[in-house]
C-alpha cells in the first residue's frame, strides 16, 4: 500500500498541481451519466448492405457462430445494429468473446460512444456471464491509445468492481502510465492514491511511472522522495528506476547529479545497463563534453557492458556537434569495423564538415562508405562536394565518382 509519508510529502510540495479533489468521487457518476445518455436503438439493420442474413434464419445460432458473424463483418459501422439484433434473438447468450468481437469492430469504426453503450449493456447483464480482466485491459487500451479518451480509461478502471472484477496492478499501471504520458499531471496523484481503493499492491513499475512523471515536471525533490519510498513499499529499485531519474536529470542539465546517482546505484549493487550508459553519454554530449563521453565509453567496456548503435551514435554526434569532422570520420571508421552502421545524418554532417576543410580524400572515403551502407547522396550533398572540388583548394585526383558507384 501507499505509505502516508510519501502521500504527505507529495501533497505538501509541488505535487499540489496533480490533485483534482473531486475526481475519484465523480468518475463513476460521469461514467453512468454518459452511458445512460445513449440508447441501443439504431437504424434498421436490414437496411445495411453488410447485414448478415444468417440472423434472419430461425435455426439456433451457437455462441461461436455469433462471434464469427462479427469477425467477418465487412462494415464495422454496422456492429452496434447487428449486436442489437442478436440481443433480441431467443438464442442470445452473452459471453466475453462476443463482447470483445463487438468492441473490436466498434473501435475500427472509431465509434467510441457505442463502446460506452456496450459496456452499459454488459453491466446490466452482469449475472449472465463473467468478464475477465483481460477484456477490461483491452477496452482501456482502446480508450487510451486509439480513442485518446484518457478520462474514459480512468473511469473504466475505477468502474471495474461494478462489473464484478477488481483490476490487477498490470491494468492499474497501464492507466497510470497513460495518464503520465498524456501529461495529465492534474489527475496523476489522484489516480495513484486511488490504487488503495482498488486494493492495488504498489510495485516497482508503479513507482517508476511516478518518478517519470515527476521528472517530466522537473520536480526532482519529489522524484528522489519516491526513490526513498521503495523500501517502505517492500519494493526494490531496479536499473529502470535509476535510468528514468538519470534521463530526467540530464534533460534538465543536471549531469553531475546523474553521475552521482550512478554511484548510488552501484553502491546498491545494481548493475547499469547499456541504456543507463547511453543516457549519461547523451547528457555529456548535450553539454559539449565529447571527450568525456569517449572516455566514458571506454569505462563502459571495462565494466563489461557492451555499447550498441545508439551509444556509438551519441559519441559520433558529439564529435560532429563539436565540429571535429576528422575525429568523427575516424570514429566512424571504428564503428564500421565493429559492425555498427552510422546513420544517414552522420554521413551527411561529416561530409559537410570535411568539405569545409577541403579534405577531399576523407570525403572520398566517407562517400564510398555511405553508398556501401545503402544510402544515396542527395543533390545538396553533391553540390557541396563539387563546390569543394573546384574551389582551388582541394585535390580531386583521388576522387572517382565511377569507383564510388561501382562500390
C-alpha positions as a Python dict, from the first residue, in 0.01 Angstrom:
ca = {
    (1, 'X'): (0, 0, 0),
    (2, 'X'): (97, 364, -33),
    (3, 'X'): (270, 499, 277),
    (4, 'X'): (141, 813, 447),
    (5, 'X'): (485, 977, 446),
    (6, 'X'): (505, 987, 69),
    (7, 'X'): (145, 1098, 36),
    (8, 'X'): (203, 1382, 281),
    (9, 'X'): (524, 1492, 110),
    (10, 'X'): (377, 1486, -239),
    (11, 'X'): (67, 1670, -126),
    (12, 'X'): (271, 1930, 62),
    (13, 'X'): (524, 2002, -213),
    (14, 'X'): (496, 2072, -582),
    (15, 'X'): (251, 1789, -641),
    (16, 'X'): (-39, 2007, -542),
    (17, 'X'): (-94, 2060, -913),
    (18, 'X'): (-154, 1685, -952),
    (19, 'X'): (-467, 1691, -745),
    (20, 'X'): (-823, 1709, -866),
    (21, 'X'): (-1023, 1698, -538),
    (22, 'X'): (-1346, 1551, -661),
    (23, 'X'): (-1208, 1340, -942),
    (24, 'X'): (-1242, 996, -785),
    (25, 'X'): (-1585, 1065, -644),
    (26, 'X'): (-1711, 1190, -980),
    (27, 'X'): (-1555, 925, -1204),
    (28, 'X'): (-1836, 674, -1169),
    (29, 'X'): (-2106, 943, -1178),
    (30, 'X'): (-1964, 1078, -1505),
    (31, 'X'): (-1944, 728, -1648),
    (32, 'X'): (-2302, 643, -1552),
    (33, 'X'): (-2438, 971, -1688),
    (34, 'X'): (-2257, 942, -2022),
    (35, 'X'): (-2355, 578, -2068),
    (36, 'X'): (-2726, 622, -1995),
    (37, 'X'): (-2744, 917, -2233),
    (38, 'X'): (-2709, 666, -2516),
    (39, 'X'): (-2955, 405, -2636),
    (40, 'X'): (-2919, 69, -2806),
    (41, 'X'): (-3158, 192, -3073),
    (42, 'X'): (-3007, 225, -3417),
    (43, 'X'): (-3108, 232, -3782),
    (44, 'X'): (-3281, -83, -3907),
    (45, 'X'): (-3008, -341, -3970),
    (46, 'X'): (-3196, -478, -4267),
    (47, 'X'): (-3115, -152, -4447),
    (48, 'X'): (-2745, -225, -4414),
    (49, 'X'): (-2592, -396, -4717),
    (50, 'X'): (-2347, -565, -4482),
    (51, 'X'): (-2625, -709, -4265),
    (52, 'X'): (-2562, -1085, -4213),
    (53, 'X'): (-2860, -1274, -4347),
    (54, 'X'): (-2780, -1553, -4102),
    (55, 'X'): (-2970, -1354, -3839),
    (56, 'X'): (-3297, -1393, -4032),
    (57, 'X'): (-3290, -1769, -4010),
    (58, 'X'): (-3488, -1947, -3742),
    (59, 'X'): (-3215, -2202, -3671),
    (60, 'X'): (-3038, -2183, -3340),
    (61, 'X'): (-2707, -1995, -3353),
    (62, 'X'): (-2423, -2120, -3137),
    (63, 'X'): (-2207, -1867, -2948),
    (64, 'X'): (-1915, -1941, -3182),
    (65, 'X'): (-2134, -1874, -3487),
    (66, 'X'): (-2242, -1540, -3340),
    (67, 'X'): (-1881, -1437, -3275),
    (68, 'X'): (-1790, -1536, -3632),
    (69, 'X'): (-2059, -1301, -3764),
    (70, 'X'): (-1875, -1007, -3611),
    (71, 'X'): (-1532, -1132, -3708),
    (72, 'X'): (-1638, -1147, -4075),
    (73, 'X'): (-1839, -824, -4067),
    (74, 'X'): (-1705, -608, -4350),
    (75, 'X'): (-1854, -278, -4235),
    (76, 'X'): (-1753, -208, -3873),
    (77, 'X'): (-2008, 76, -3857),
    (78, 'X'): (-2288, -181, -3858),
    (79, 'X'): (-2154, -362, -3550),
    (80, 'X'): (-2388, -196, -3299),
    (81, 'X'): (-2702, -251, -3506),
    (82, 'X'): (-2610, -616, -3564),
    (83, 'X'): (-2541, -659, -3193),
    (84, 'X'): (-2884, -509, -3114),
    (85, 'X'): (-3048, -758, -3350),
    (86, 'X'): (-2860, -1051, -3200),
    (87, 'X'): (-2951, -948, -2846),
    (88, 'X'): (-3320, -966, -2941),
    (89, 'X'): (-3297, -1330, -3052),
    (90, 'X'): (-3418, -1608, -2826),
    (91, 'X'): (-3084, -1785, -2858),
    (92, 'X'): (-2891, -1479, -2740),
    (93, 'X'): (-2629, -1586, -2488),
    (94, 'X'): (-2385, -1309, -2391),
    (95, 'X'): (-2021, -1403, -2340),
    (96, 'X'): (-1683, -1233, -2331),
    (97, 'X'): (-1584, -1345, -2681),
    (98, 'X'): (-1897, -1181, -2824),
    (99, 'X'): (-1844, -855, -2637),
    (100, 'X'): (-1479, -847, -2743),
    (101, 'X'): (-1568, -901, -3109),
    (102, 'X'): (-1830, -622, -3099),
    (103, 'X'): (-1600, -374, -2929),
    (104, 'X'): (-1314, -456, -3167),
    (105, 'X'): (-1537, -371, -3463),
    (106, 'X'): (-1662, -52, -3298),
    (107, 'X'): (-1303, 54, -3233),
    (108, 'X'): (-1223, 0, -3602),
    (109, 'X'): (-1520, 223, -3685),
    (110, 'X'): (-1396, 477, -3427),
    (111, 'X'): (-1744, 465, -3277),
    (112, 'X'): (-1628, 503, -2919),
    (113, 'X'): (-1962, 630, -2790),
    (114, 'X'): (-2110, 297, -2896),
    (115, 'X'): (-1849, 119, -2685),
    (116, 'X'): (-1992, 307, -2386),
    (117, 'X'): (-2331, 165, -2479),
    (118, 'X'): (-2198, -191, -2497),
    (119, 'X'): (-2030, -153, -2158),
    (120, 'X'): (-2362, -37, -2013),
    (121, 'X'): (-2524, -349, -2158),
    (122, 'X'): (-2254, -566, -2005),
    (123, 'X'): (-2312, -410, -1664),
    (124, 'X'): (-2685, -476, -1691),
    (125, 'X'): (-2612, -840, -1785),
    (126, 'X'): (-2353, -887, -1511),
    (127, 'X'): (-2512, -1208, -1385),
    (128, 'X'): (-2534, -1370, -1729),
    (129, 'X'): (-2161, -1403, -1799),
    (130, 'X'): (-1827, -1340, -1634),
    (131, 'X'): (-1586, -1092, -1791),
    (132, 'X'): (-1211, -1127, -1734),
    (133, 'X'): (-963, -854, -1656),
    (134, 'X'): (-806, -904, -1999),
    (135, 'X'): (-1129, -776, -2152),
    (136, 'X'): (-1122, -457, -1947),
    (137, 'X'): (-749, -414, -2011),
    (138, 'X'): (-816, -421, -2387),
    (139, 'X'): (-1108, -179, -2357),
    (140, 'X'): (-893, 61, -2156),
    (141, 'X'): (-620, 36, -2422),
    (142, 'X'): (-875, 126, -2688),
    (143, 'X'): (-993, 428, -2489),
    (144, 'X'): (-638, 543, -2420),
    (145, 'X'): (-435, 452, -2728),
    (146, 'X'): (-696, 455, -3005),
    (147, 'X'): (-963, 699, -2893),
    (148, 'X'): (-739, 933, -2693),
    (149, 'X'): (-1005, 937, -2422),
    (150, 'X'): (-787, 927, -2114),
    (151, 'X'): (-1074, 1019, -1882),
    (152, 'X'): (-1281, 724, -2005),
    (153, 'X'): (-983, 493, -1949),
    (154, 'X'): (-962, 618, -1589),
    (155, 'X'): (-1337, 583, -1541),
    (156, 'X'): (-1335, 227, -1673),
    (157, 'X'): (-1052, 133, -1437),
    (158, 'X'): (-1239, 258, -1131),
    (159, 'X'): (-1569, 116, -1256),
    (160, 'X'): (-1436, -241, -1289),
    (161, 'X'): (-1559, -352, -943),
    (162, 'X'): (-1915, -270, -1054),
    (163, 'X'): (-1875, -540, -1318),
    (164, 'X'): (-1766, -789, -1054),
    (165, 'X'): (-1394, -766, -1125),
    (166, 'X'): (-1109, -594, -942),
    (167, 'X'): (-813, -473, -1151),
    (168, 'X'): (-466, -611, -1106),
    (169, 'X'): (-157, -394, -1078),
    (170, 'X'): (-91, -453, -1451),
    (171, 'X'): (-408, -271, -1555),
    (172, 'X'): (-361, -6, -1289),
    (173, 'X'): (-5, 64, -1404),
    (174, 'X'): (-119, 85, -1765),
    (175, 'X'): (-369, 359, -1678),
    (176, 'X'): (-121, 541, -1454),
    (177, 'X'): (140, 534, -1732),
    (178, 'X'): (-122, 651, -1983),
    (179, 'X'): (-205, 948, -1761),
    (180, 'X'): (164, 1039, -1718),
    (181, 'X'): (241, 1001, -2090),
    (182, 'X'): (-59, 1224, -2167),
    (183, 'X'): (90, 1481, -1926),
    (184, 'X'): (-235, 1489, -1731),
    (185, 'X'): (-49, 1600, -1421),
    (186, 'X'): (-372, 1737, -1276),
    (187, 'X'): (-500, 1383, -1212),
    (188, 'X'): (-185, 1169, -1174),
    (189, 'X'): (-177, 1198, -796),
    (190, 'X'): (-549, 1124, -765),
    (191, 'X'): (-520, 810, -977),
    (192, 'X'): (-214, 698, -781),
    (193, 'X'): (-390, 733, -447),
    (194, 'X'): (-699, 568, -593),
    (195, 'X'): (-500, 245, -614),
    (196, 'X'): (-570, 192, -243),
    (197, 'X'): (-945, 195, -307),
    (198, 'X'): (-894, -72, -573),
    (199, 'X'): (-682, -288, -345),
    (200, 'X'): (-372, -241, -557),
    (201, 'X'): (-38, -350, -413),
    (202, 'X'): (208, -89, -535),
    (203, 'X'): (507, -237, -719),
    (204, 'X'): (836, -105, -861),
    (205, 'X'): (678, -40, -1201),
    (206, 'X'): (415, 186, -1042),
    (207, 'X'): (677, 387, -853),
    (208, 'X'): (890, 412, -1169),
    (209, 'X'): (594, 565, -1351),
    (210, 'X'): (550, 821, -1075),
    (211, 'X'): (922, 907, -1091),
    (212, 'X'): (892, 956, -1467),
    (213, 'X'): (601, 1197, -1426),
    (214, 'X'): (781, 1395, -1157),
    (215, 'X'): (1096, 1417, -1369),
    (216, 'X'): (894, 1548, -1663),
    (217, 'X'): (759, 1820, -1432),
    (218, 'X'): (1113, 1895, -1313),
    (219, 'X'): (1019, 1813, -953),
    (220, 'X'): (1333, 1618, -861),
    (221, 'X'): (1290, 1660, -485),
    (222, 'X'): (965, 1464, -503),
    (223, 'X'): (1120, 1217, -750),
    (224, 'X'): (1402, 1136, -508),
    (225, 'X'): (1143, 1109, -231),
    (226, 'X'): (968, 838, -434),
    (227, 'X'): (1304, 663, -475),
    (228, 'X'): (1336, 658, -97),
    (229, 'X'): (984, 515, -80),
    (230, 'X'): (1078, 179, -239),
    (231, 'X'): (1180, 1, 86),
    (232, 'X'): (864, 126, 261),
    (233, 'X'): (658, -32, -15),
    (234, 'X'): (862, -354, 11),
    (235, 'X'): (994, -290, -339),
    (236, 'X'): (1345, -277, -477),
    (237, 'X'): (1452, -8, -723),
    (238, 'X'): (1588, -152, -1045),
    (239, 'X'): (1807, -33, -1329),
    (240, 'X'): (1496, 115, -1493),
    (241, 'X'): (1429, 325, -1182),
    (242, 'X'): (1772, 485, -1189),
    (243, 'X'): (1774, 526, -1568),
    (244, 'X'): (1447, 720, -1556),
    (245, 'X'): (1586, 954, -1293),
    (246, 'X'): (1917, 997, -1477),
    (247, 'X'): (1734, 1074, -1800),
    (248, 'X'): (1528, 1343, -1629),
    (249, 'X'): (1834, 1494, -1464),
    (250, 'X'): (2032, 1502, -1790),
    (251, 'X'): (1740, 1657, -1977),
    (252, 'X'): (1743, 1939, -1722),
    (253, 'X'): (2121, 1985, -1745),
    (254, 'X'): (2190, 1816, -1410),
    (255, 'X'): (2456, 1581, -1547),
    (256, 'X'): (2672, 1580, -1233),
    (257, 'X'): (2373, 1475, -1024),
    (258, 'X'): (2304, 1199, -1274),
    (259, 'X'): (2659, 1068, -1233),
    (260, 'X'): (2613, 1087, -856),
    (261, 'X'): (2307, 869, -899),
    (262, 'X'): (2521, 620, -1091),
    (263, 'X'): (2748, 589, -788),
    (264, 'X'): (2447, 540, -560),
    (265, 'X'): (2319, 276, -798),
    (266, 'X'): (2645, 83, -793),
    (267, 'X'): (2660, 103, -412),
    (268, 'X'): (2320, -65, -411),
    (269, 'X'): (2469, -347, -624),
    (270, 'X'): (2252, -261, -921),
    (271, 'X'): (2445, -302, -1245),
    (272, 'X'): (2394, -26, -1501),
    (273, 'X'): (2297, -144, -1848),
    (274, 'X'): (2361, -6, -2194),
    (275, 'X'): (2062, 227, -2171),
    (276, 'X'): (2199, 378, -1849),
    (277, 'X'): (2537, 448, -2008),
    (278, 'X'): (2373, 588, -2322),
    (279, 'X'): (2172, 835, -2111),
    (280, 'X'): (2487, 962, -1940),
    (281, 'X'): (2686, 983, -2265),
    (282, 'X'): (2395, 1175, -2420),
    (283, 'X'): (2397, 1409, -2120),
    (284, 'X'): (2768, 1477, -2168),
    (285, 'X'): (2713, 1537, -2537),
    (286, 'X'): (2443, 1796, -2471),
    (287, 'X'): (2695, 1990, -2261),
    (288, 'X'): (2963, 1966, -2532),
    (289, 'X'): (3177, 1731, -2320),
    (290, 'X'): (3250, 1493, -2605),
    (291, 'X'): (3598, 1390, -2481),
    (292, 'X'): (3445, 1281, -2150),
    (293, 'X'): (3184, 1091, -2347),
    (294, 'X'): (3455, 897, -2533),
    (295, 'X'): (3634, 827, -2205),
    (296, 'X'): (3307, 708, -2052),
    (297, 'X'): (3262, 475, -2350),
    (298, 'X'): (3592, 308, -2256),
    (299, 'X'): (3479, 278, -1892),
    (300, 'X'): (3157, 123, -2013),
    (301, 'X'): (3351, -155, -2183),
    (302, 'X'): (3568, -210, -1876),
    (303, 'X'): (3255, -262, -1671),
    (304, 'X'): (3155, -541, -1908),
    (305, 'X'): (2868, -351, -2067),
    (306, 'X'): (2867, -365, -2446),
    (307, 'X'): (2783, -47, -2637),
    (308, 'X'): (2513, -58, -2903),
    (309, 'X'): (2442, 152, -3209),
    (310, 'X'): (2284, 428, -3001),
    (311, 'X'): (2600, 451, -2786),
    (312, 'X'): (2828, 497, -3083),
    (313, 'X'): (2585, 735, -3247),
    (314, 'X'): (2576, 963, -2941),
    (315, 'X'): (2957, 988, -2937),
    (316, 'X'): (2965, 1043, -3313),
    (317, 'X'): (2705, 1320, -3292),
    (318, 'X'): (2908, 1476, -3012),
    (319, 'X'): (3215, 1494, -3236),
    (320, 'X'): (3006, 1635, -3520),
    (321, 'X'): (2849, 1897, -3290),
    (322, 'X'): (3200, 2000, -3183),
    (323, 'X'): (3299, 2046, -3550),
    (324, 'X'): (3562, 1771, -3513),
    (325, 'X'): (3493, 1627, -3855),
    (326, 'X'): (3828, 1446, -3889),
    (327, 'X'): (3789, 1281, -3547),
    (328, 'X'): (3430, 1200, -3640),
    (329, 'X'): (3546, 1033, -3960),
    (330, 'X'): (3800, 825, -3765),
    (331, 'X'): (3538, 729, -3508),
    (332, 'X'): (3300, 634, -3790),
    (333, 'X'): (3571, 407, -3928),
    (334, 'X'): (3592, 239, -3588),
    (335, 'X'): (3215, 197, -3579),
    (336, 'X'): (3209, 33, -3920),
    (337, 'X'): (3496, -201, -3830),
    (338, 'X'): (3292, -318, -3530),
    (339, 'X'): (2988, -385, -3745),
    (340, 'X'): (2788, -75, -3646),
    (341, 'X'): (2616, 122, -3922),
    (342, 'X'): (2620, 503, -3891),
    (343, 'X'): (2305, 698, -3968),
    (344, 'X'): (2238, 892, -4287),
    (345, 'X'): (2259, 1220, -4096),
    (346, 'X'): (2604, 1120, -3967),
    (347, 'X'): (2739, 1070, -4319),
    (348, 'X'): (2578, 1392, -4435),
    (349, 'X'): (2716, 1601, -4147),
    (350, 'X'): (3068, 1459, -4168),
    (351, 'X'): (3086, 1519, -4543),
    (352, 'X'): (2971, 1877, -4486),
    (353, 'X'): (3240, 1931, -4222),
    (354, 'X'): (3515, 1773, -4433),
    (355, 'X'): (3416, 1979, -4736),
    (356, 'X'): (3454, 2296, -4531),
    (357, 'X'): (3811, 2188, -4456),
    (358, 'X'): (3872, 2081, -4819),
    (359, 'X'): (3975, 1731, -4710),
    (360, 'X'): (3871, 1556, -5029),
    (361, 'X'): (4048, 1227, -4960),
    (362, 'X'): (3844, 1194, -4642),
    (363, 'X'): (3529, 1299, -4827),
    (364, 'X'): (3602, 1030, -5083),
    (365, 'X'): (3626, 762, -4813),
    (366, 'X'): (3309, 874, -4631),
    (367, 'X'): (3113, 895, -4956),
    (368, 'X'): (3213, 540, -5053),
    (369, 'X'): (3114, 410, -4711),
    (370, 'X'): (2783, 591, -4738),
    (371, 'X'): (2699, 416, -5065),
    (372, 'X'): (2816, 80, -4931),
    (373, 'X'): (2575, 116, -4641),
    (374, 'X'): (2283, 166, -4877),
    (375, 'X'): (2245, 544, -4857),
    (376, 'X'): (2204, 760, -5166),
    (377, 'X'): (2378, 1100, -5158),
    (378, 'X'): (2130, 1378, -5228),
    (379, 'X'): (2161, 1676, -5457),
    (380, 'X'): (2265, 1918, -5182),
    (381, 'X'): (2549, 1687, -5083),
    (382, 'X'): (2677, 1666, -5438),
    (383, 'X'): (2670, 2045, -5465),
    (384, 'X'): (2893, 2071, -5156),
    (385, 'X'): (3136, 1812, -5293),
    (386, 'X'): (3158, 1966, -5639),
    (387, 'X'): (3197, 2315, -5495),
    (388, 'X'): (3484, 2185, -5282),
    (389, 'X'): (3643, 2003, -5576),
    (390, 'X'): (3663, 2314, -5789),
    (391, 'X'): (3736, 2562, -5513),
    (392, 'X'): (4106, 2556, -5597),
    (393, 'X'): (4199, 2420, -5253),
    (394, 'X'): (4109, 2054, -5271),
    (395, 'X'): (4274, 1785, -5477),
    (396, 'X'): (4032, 1583, -5686),
    (397, 'X'): (4283, 1334, -5825),
    (398, 'X'): (4176, 1085, -5561),
    (399, 'X'): (3804, 1132, -5625),
    (400, 'X'): (3637, 889, -5867),
    (401, 'X'): (3260, 900, -5897),
    (402, 'X'): (3266, 593, -6121),
    (403, 'X'): (3452, 399, -5849),
    (404, 'X'): (3201, 514, -5586),
    (405, 'X'): (2910, 393, -5799),
    (406, 'X'): (3081, 58, -5862),
    (407, 'X'): (3125, 2, -5489),
}
